[in-house]
Amino acid sequence: MGRRHAALTETDPICPLCLRPIPPGVKQSQHHLIPKLKGGKGGPTILVHHICHQEIHATLTEAELARDFNTPEALRAHPQLAGFFQWVSKRPPDFHARGRSSLRKQRSRKHRR
């Protein structure tokens, strides 16, 4: 029995990071281009796949996002993220895997030890 994929339509939004469609029912997130913790509350957001959003926050700190990676183009140009977006772009639009922890969570775990 094959895996069932979400039905695609021409009106599905496109993830500006991996460039795959985001069909209804697929895990998705609004990414604040300037993190809320760095003054981006109410600022511009982009609709992305949840897995793409997880990878952004697992790779970059809030300060890095605010300072240097506050556009879809800058995020796609980051060497590590570019590799991830290229890899995931070959997966079906509803592909989702458990992502890595965010850097903030990783660092807070280190401080608790």
C-alpha positions as CSV (number, residue, x, y, z in Angstrom):
1,M,0.0,0.0,0.0
2,G,1.6,3.3,-1.1
3,R,1.7,6.5,1.0
4,R,-1.0,8.9,0.4
5,H,0.1,12.4,-0.6
6,A,-1.9,15.7,-0.2
7,A,-3.7,16.7,-3.4
8,L,-2.0,19.7,-5.1
9,T,-3.8,22.6,-6.7
10,E,-2.6,25.5,-8.8
11,T,-3.6,27.9,-6.0
12,D,-1.5,26.2,-3.3
13,P,1.0,28.7,-1.8
14,I,4.6,28.0,-2.5
15,C,7.2,27.8,0.4
16,P,9.7,30.6,-0.4
17,L,12.5,28.4,1.1
18,C,12.2,25.0,-0.5
19,L,10.0,26.1,-3.3
20,R,7.5,23.2,-2.9
21,P,3.8,23.8,-2.8
22,I,2.1,23.9,0.6
23,P,-1.2,22.1,0.1
24,P,-4.1,22.3,2.6
25,G,-3.6,20.1,5.6
26,V,0.2,20.0,5.4
27,K,2.1,21.1,8.5
28,Q,2.9,24.8,8.0
29,S,4.1,27.8,10.0
30,Q,4.3,31.5,9.8
31,H,8.0,32.5,10.1
32,H,8.6,36.0,11.4
33,L,11.4,37.5,9.3
34,I,12.5,39.5,12.3
35,P,12.1,37.3,15.4
36,K,9.4,38.5,17.8
37,L,12.0,38.5,20.6
38,K,14.1,40.9,18.5
39,G,11.3,43.4,17.8
40,G,9.5,41.6,15.0
41,K,6.1,41.2,16.6
42,G,3.6,42.4,14.1
43,G,6.3,42.5,11.4
44,P,6.4,40.7,8.1
45,T,6.0,36.9,8.1
46,I,6.2,34.2,5.4
47,L,4.2,31.0,5.1
48,V,6.6,28.0,5.1
49,H,6.5,24.2,5.6
50,H,6.8,23.4,9.3
51,I,9.9,21.3,8.6
52,C,11.6,24.3,6.9
53,H,10.7,26.5,9.9
54,Q,12.2,23.9,12.3
55,E,15.4,23.8,10.4
56,I,15.8,27.6,10.4
57,H,15.5,27.8,14.2
58,A,17.7,24.7,14.7
59,T,20.4,26.4,12.6
60,L,20.4,30.1,13.5
61,T,20.0,32.1,16.7
62,E,17.4,34.8,17.0
63,A,20.1,37.4,16.8
64,E,21.5,35.9,13.6
65,L,18.0,35.8,12.1
66,A,17.3,39.5,13.0
67,R,20.7,40.8,11.9
68,D,21.7,38.8,8.8
69,F,19.0,36.3,7.7
70,N,15.8,38.4,7.7
71,T,14.7,37.7,4.1
72,P,13.8,34.5,2.2
73,E,16.8,35.1,-0.1
74,A,19.2,35.4,2.8
75,L,17.9,32.2,4.4
76,R,18.2,30.3,1.1
77,A,21.8,31.6,0.7
78,H,23.0,30.3,4.1
79,P,25.2,27.3,3.3
80,Q,23.8,24.9,5.8
81,L,20.2,25.9,5.1
82,A,20.7,25.9,1.3
83,G,21.8,22.2,1.5
84,F,18.7,21.4,3.6
85,F,16.3,23.2,1.3
86,Q,17.8,21.5,-1.7
87,W,17.5,18.1,0.0
88,V,13.9,18.6,1.1
89,S,12.8,20.1,-2.2
90,K,13.1,16.6,-3.6
91,R,10.5,15.3,-1.1
92,P,6.7,15.3,-1.5
93,P,5.1,18.6,-0.3
94,D,3.6,16.8,2.7
95,F,6.9,15.2,3.8
96,H,7.6,15.8,7.4
97,A,10.3,14.4,9.7
98,R,11.1,15.2,13.3
99,G,13.4,18.3,13.2
100,R,16.4,19.1,15.3
101,S,16.1,21.2,18.5
102,S,16.4,24.9,18.2
103,L,19.8,26.5,19.1
104,R,18.1,28.3,22.0
105,K,16.8,25.0,23.4
106,Q,20.2,23.3,22.9
107,R,22.0,26.2,24.7
108,S,19.5,26.2,27.6
109,R,20.1,22.5,28.1
110,K,23.8,23.1,28.3
111,H,23.3,25.7,31.0
112,R,21.2,23.4,33.1
113,R,24.0,20.8,33.4
